[in-house]
Every structure is written in C-alpha cells, then in structure tokens.
Amino acid sequence: MEIKSYVTSKTSGEFLTDREWLRSAVGGKELILRGESALLYLQLSSGYLDEREICVYSKENISQDNLFCKIVDSFDEIEYFKDTNILCTTVNQTINDLLDDYDKIEEQSLIEALSDFYHSNGECFDNLKINPNNKYKFEQIKKWAINYYVL
C-alpha cells in the first residue's frame, strides 16, 4: 500500500484576513496568485469560509496539496504586481484568466468580482481590458454582474 503525504498550509479561517492567509502561504516565493486566489487578494471576492485552495502561476510544480499551479516558462507575459512579499495578477489579468478558464471556475466568484468592479468604477467596465478571445463570454455575463446586487 502506497501512502502519500502532503505539505498542507493553513486555511483562511485561521487568519484575520484572506490577505494575511495568502501572504503566509505563498509570500516570498516565486509564485504569482491567479484566478480566484487573486480575486481574494484584490478584495474583489469574499471567498469561502475556511478557504484552502490557492491558485498560482509557477515556473515549476510545487508539492503542496492545496496549491494549484499553472506552469509557465516565464512570467514575462503575465501582468502582475508585487505587494510587499507577494506577487499577484492585476485585475485585468485576473479577469481574463478567469474568462479563459470559465468552464473550470466557480462562476459566482467571477460575477461578484465583475459586479464589484462595475460599481466601484462609476458603473462601467471602461477601465477593464478584455482580451479579444474573451469578449464574447464577457458580453454574455456582464448583465449578470451589473445586476448581481440588485434586489
């Protein structure tokens, strides 16, 4: 019988904020937060209680059961910023990544993020740069985002 052991980081519920949790888990490493983890860091999504999965760009596979790595050769084509000891995709990169992976993501987190963006940017998406290959999907869901908080 083969037994696998994993290195597991703490869950978000063990920290005061999601940012504190993400800094603890991946800060100082050559990893870029992406997707839903970037949404948490950018405070465009409220996430889930005791969140434990972290999505990152990495140049190599990491043996940590809660890290989901998208392996890339270089970070040159990725829009990201550094905030203290953590790397995170920009809002534009994050939204485009989520649209690229639309069939694999939690749709509600993207809709919530787009809604937050829309309402905090003068009720428009003008500052959001959607890649040409994502425009059709964006046009399909933007009405949901606009009306997300409307009762």
Legacy VTK file of the C-alpha trace (Angstrom):
# vtk DataFile Version 3.0
C-alpha trace
ASCII
DATASET POLYDATA
POINTS 151 float
0.000 0.000 0.000
1.356 3.369 -1.017
0.835 6.241 1.410
1.107 9.776 0.119
1.966 12.609 2.405
1.379 16.238 1.593
2.532 19.529 2.959
-0.644 21.451 3.744
-0.903 25.119 4.548
-3.396 26.514 6.980
-6.885 27.502 5.881
-8.074 31.083 5.537
-10.238 30.678 8.655
-7.114 30.569 10.802
-6.230 34.175 9.886
-7.919 37.526 10.370
-7.934 38.299 6.649
-7.588 36.419 3.381
-4.609 38.593 2.516
-2.832 37.563 5.708
-3.504 33.901 4.891
-2.253 34.226 1.304
0.866 36.088 2.429
1.575 33.328 4.937
1.057 30.570 2.382
2.883 31.914 -0.692
4.592 35.156 0.318
8.272 35.359 -0.552
8.015 32.533 -3.079
8.361 32.800 -6.830
4.638 32.255 -7.338
2.003 34.637 -8.694
-1.504 34.489 -7.274
-4.003 33.945 -10.088
-7.671 33.256 -10.660
-9.919 33.072 -7.621
-6.965 33.443 -5.244
-6.048 36.721 -6.945
-9.681 37.840 -6.596
-9.391 37.280 -2.843
-6.145 39.214 -2.658
-7.549 42.036 -4.784
-10.606 42.041 -2.495
-12.963 41.544 -5.433
-14.450 38.373 -3.938
-15.473 37.406 -0.441
-14.328 33.814 -0.899
-15.495 30.989 1.309
-15.244 30.114 4.971
-12.025 28.217 5.647
-10.793 28.555 2.069
-7.789 26.335 1.491
-7.151 26.121 -2.265
-4.656 28.573 -3.733
-4.231 29.122 -7.484
-0.842 30.328 -8.698
1.392 30.714 -11.702
4.634 28.876 -11.150
7.721 28.016 -13.136
7.740 24.553 -11.552
5.288 22.152 -9.953
5.056 22.541 -6.191
4.291 19.564 -3.924
1.663 21.137 -1.757
-1.823 19.655 -1.876
-3.643 22.974 -1.700
-1.616 24.734 -4.423
-2.951 24.561 -7.963
-0.102 25.573 -10.232
-0.395 26.705 -13.804
3.113 26.038 -15.019
4.657 28.685 -17.263
8.152 29.037 -18.708
8.368 32.702 -17.775
6.371 35.414 -16.015
7.101 37.849 -18.870
3.648 37.544 -20.499
1.738 37.854 -17.210
0.518 41.206 -15.863
1.238 41.189 -12.146
2.359 43.414 -9.303
4.369 42.953 -6.145
2.810 43.926 -2.817
5.322 43.559 -0.015
6.314 39.881 -0.239
3.582 38.606 -2.558
3.069 38.564 -6.321
-0.497 38.855 -7.666
-2.020 39.199 -11.122
-3.547 42.575 -11.971
-7.309 42.991 -12.150
-7.197 42.798 -15.968
-5.043 39.665 -15.972
-7.173 38.047 -13.267
-10.477 38.663 -15.058
-9.051 37.454 -18.378
-7.602 34.337 -16.723
-10.998 33.552 -15.205
-12.729 34.087 -18.541
-10.129 31.798 -20.191
-10.878 29.108 -17.573
-14.615 29.811 -17.400
-15.682 26.158 -17.601
-13.431 25.255 -14.650
-14.112 28.112 -12.214
-16.699 28.969 -9.590
-18.858 31.242 -11.735
-20.254 33.192 -8.782
-16.829 34.494 -7.786
-16.260 35.954 -11.263
-19.739 37.520 -11.405
-19.270 39.010 -7.910
-15.857 40.384 -8.886
-17.169 41.923 -12.095
-20.066 43.451 -10.185
-17.723 44.942 -7.574
-15.522 46.301 -10.352
-18.508 47.784 -12.193
-19.980 49.507 -9.147
-16.653 50.842 -7.885
-15.730 52.262 -11.309
-18.631 54.626 -11.950
-20.976 51.873 -13.102
-18.935 50.998 -16.149
-16.369 48.499 -17.366
-14.358 51.085 -19.334
-11.137 50.506 -17.361
-11.289 46.752 -17.860
-9.278 45.468 -20.821
-10.853 42.251 -22.046
-8.748 40.156 -24.421
-10.315 39.616 -27.865
-10.701 35.862 -27.268
-12.721 36.599 -24.080
-15.035 39.329 -25.388
-17.894 37.004 -26.339
-18.003 35.320 -22.906
-17.669 38.696 -21.167
-20.611 40.108 -23.143
-22.695 37.075 -22.139
-22.146 37.524 -18.397
-21.749 41.262 -17.879
-25.521 41.815 -17.415
-25.463 39.280 -14.582
-22.610 41.232 -13.000
-24.362 44.585 -13.365
-27.483 43.220 -11.667
-25.718 40.993 -9.099
-26.520 43.205 -6.089
-29.891 44.458 -7.391
-32.816 43.079 -5.410
LINES 1 152
151 0 1 2 3 4 5 6 7 8 9 10 11 12 13 14 15 16 17 18 19 20 21 22 23 24 25 26 27 28 29 30 31 32 33 34 35 36 37 38 39 40 41 42 43 44 45 46 47 48 49 50 51 52 53 54 55 56 57 58 59 60 61 62 63 64 65 66 67 68 69 70 71 72 73 74 75 76 77 78 79 80 81 82 83 84 85 86 87 88 89 90 91 92 93 94 95 96 97 98 99 100 101 102 103 104 105 106 107 108 109 110 111 112 113 114 115 116 117 118 119 120 121 122 123 124 125 126 127 128 129 130 131 132 133 134 135 136 137 138 139 140 141 142 143 144 145 146 147 148 149 150
